Amino acid sequence: MSGGRSIALVSRTRGVLATLVFAVAVAIAATPAHALAAGEEILSPATVVERGRELDGTEVLVSGEALGETLHAGTGHRWVNVTQDGTGVGLWIENDLAERIEFFGKHGVRGDTVTARGVVNVACEQHAGEFDIHVSEIVALETGEHVPEPIGWWKLGVGLAGILVGYAEYRLYVRRRERLHS
């Protein structure tokens, strides 16, 4: 094999290898939740609460919808509530990690679905005996969104009917009062 061909082969091999490494890196970066939860059980807030005593002091992965808003929790930390199937749990989280959450669930908004890694505290000494999870990592699995609500025009009819009934009652009251005082 001549020198020119071997250089071209090495160059082509490096190009293919670089492309392969780049593709793997992009795949890993595109799926941070899988990297966070590789082979680990992801628990719902209800499961964490139900198995609280058993999980006290252990590191868990919990997943749910971010709800409400972040609340100030002392220097450098925020409170974030996550919920699933009607049960929620409070996450104590550093400010920079809390900023990863874009949408919080409330009326007209579906919050981000997040997975968080943290230590369960059944009666946290640092937070006045509260049940919480001290989070070290958080990943948004699914971005929330604004949920449009259709206008229920029938409600306008019910409201107007209520106003008419109220006005009729008021007129009746005024007439009876006038009769008693005349």
VEXTIMI-445903 format. One line per 5 residues: number of its first residue (from 1); their letters; for each residue x negated, y, z of C-alpha. Coordinates in steps of 0.02 Angstrom, whole numbers, padded with zeros to 5 digits. Layout:
N
NUM) A) X,Y,Z | ...
***
This chain:
182
1) MSGGR) 00000,00000,00000 | -00070,00168,-00047 | -00089,00311,00076 | 00049,00414,-00004 | 00176,00275,00008
6) SIALV) 00136,00236,00190 | 00153,00420,00237 | 00321,00429,00148 | 00380,00269,00236 | 00327,00336,00407
11) SRTRG) 00410,00502,00369 | 00571,00418,00314 | 00570,00305,00468 | 00546,00456,00581 | 00692,00544,00494
16) VLATL) 00807,00394,00517 | 00751,00375,00699 | 00778,00561,00732 | 00952,00552,00654 | 00994,00399,00760
21) VFAVA) 00934,00483,00920 | 01033,00640,00876 | 01191,00538,00843 | 01175,00447,01010 | 01145,00612,01101
26) VAIAA) 01300,00690,01021 | 01405,00537,01065 | 01349,00545,01246 | 01378,00733,01257 | 01551,00715,01178
31) TPAHA) 01607,00592,01311 | 01549,00660,01479 | 01690,00574,01570 | 01626,00404,01517 | 01453,00450,01579
36) LAAGE) 01528,00507,01744 | 01632,00350,01766 | 01524,00217,01684 | 01583,00054,01760 | 01662,00137,01913
41) EILSP) 01843,00129,01966 | 01935,00294,01946 | 02062,00318,02085 | 02222,00419,02086 | 02250,00544,02227
46) ATVVE) 02386,00428,02295 | 02263,00283,02305 | 02134,00392,02393 | 02263,00449,02521 | 02332,00272,02543
51) RGREL) 02159,00196,02568 | 02092,00347,02663 | 02025,00261,02818 | 01941,00127,02712 | 01862,00258,02597
56) DGTEV) 01813,00382,02734 | 01633,00438,02707 | 01614,00348,02540 | 01589,00420,02368 | 01736,00397,02248
61) LVSGE) 01796,00451,02078 | 01968,00531,02082 | 02068,00589,01932 | 02222,00700,01915 | 02294,00863,01853
66) ALGET) 02221,01024,01921 | 02367,01112,02004 | 02405,01289,02062 | 02246,01392,02067 | 02074,01390,02146
71) LHAGT) 02067,01459,02322 | 01917,01541,02405 | 01835,01416,02525 | 01689,01510,02599 | 01526,01561,02521
76) GHRWV) 01497,01477,02354 | 01645,01357,02362 | 01826,01345,02306 | 01974,01232,02346 | 02053,01143,02197
81) NVTQD) 02205,01031,02213 | 02225,00881,02097 | 02385,00782,02084 | 02453,00630,01998 | 02622,00546,02019
86) GTGVG) 02678,00667,02154 | 02528,00650,02271 | 02389,00776,02282 | 02221,00792,02367 | 02111,00943,02401
91) LWIEN) 01939,00954,02323 | 01805,01063,02404 | 01698,01114,02257 | 01557,01233,02213 | 01609,01390,02117
96) DLAER) 01513,01346,01959 | 01596,01174,01951 | 01769,01249,01980 | 01742,01365,01831 | 01744,01212,01717
101) IEFFG) 01932,01200,01745 | 02023,01307,01618 | 02208,01272,01651 | 02296,01244,01817 | 02468,01166,01818
106) KHGVR) 02616,01277,01860 | 02782,01325,01782 | 02756,01327,01594 | 02576,01261,01603 | 02506,01085,01606
111) GDTVT) 02341,01087,01699 | 02176,01009,01646 | 02159,00824,01685 | 01996,00809,01781 | 01890,00671,01855
116) ARGVV) 01786,00717,02007 | 01652,00625,02103 | 01644,00662,02288 | 01642,00602,02467 | 01809,00568,02553
121) NVACE) 01836,00647,02724 | 01991,00586,02817 | 01966,00714,02957 | 01834,00834,02893 | 01737,00912,03037
126) QHAGE) 01684,01056,02924 | 01866,01098,02876 | 01964,01087,03039 | 02008,00903,03022 | 02083,00916,02847
131) FDIHV) 02089,00768,02727 | 01979,00820,02581 | 01848,00767,02455 | 01681,00857,02444 | 01645,00858,02258
136) SEIVA) 01473,00844,02179 | 01527,00823,01996 | 01681,00862,01896 | 01728,00833,01714 | 01881,00892,01619
141) LETGE) 01950,00739,01529 | 02091,00830,01443 | 02118,01017,01425 | 02286,01080,01485 | 02401,01192,01385
146) HVPEP) 02545,01312,01392 | 02707,01215,01379 | 02844,01312,01290 | 03013,01300,01372 | 03166,01316,01263
151) IGWWK) 03290,01448,01316 | 03448,01371,01386 | 03579,01489,01315 | 03713,01400,01416 | 03634,01479,01570
156) LGVGL) 03679,01651,01501 | 03861,01596,01491 | 03859,01530,01669 | 03779,01692,01730 | 03907,01801,01641
161) AGILV) 04050,01694,01709 | 03979,01717,01884 | 03972,01905,01860 | 04153,01909,01799 | 04213,01804,01947
166) GYAEY) 04117,01917,02066 | 04192,02073,01988 | 04368,02000,01997 | 04342,01957,02182 | 04279,02133,02215
171) RLYVR) 04432,02212,02130 | 04547,02098,02229 | 04459,02150,02391 | 04476,02336,02349 | 04663,02319,02310
176) RRERL) 04699,02226,02472 | 04601,02353,02572 | 04698,02497,02492 | 04864,02411,02534 | 04814,02390,02716
181) HS) 04763,02572,02734 | 04912,02647,02644
***
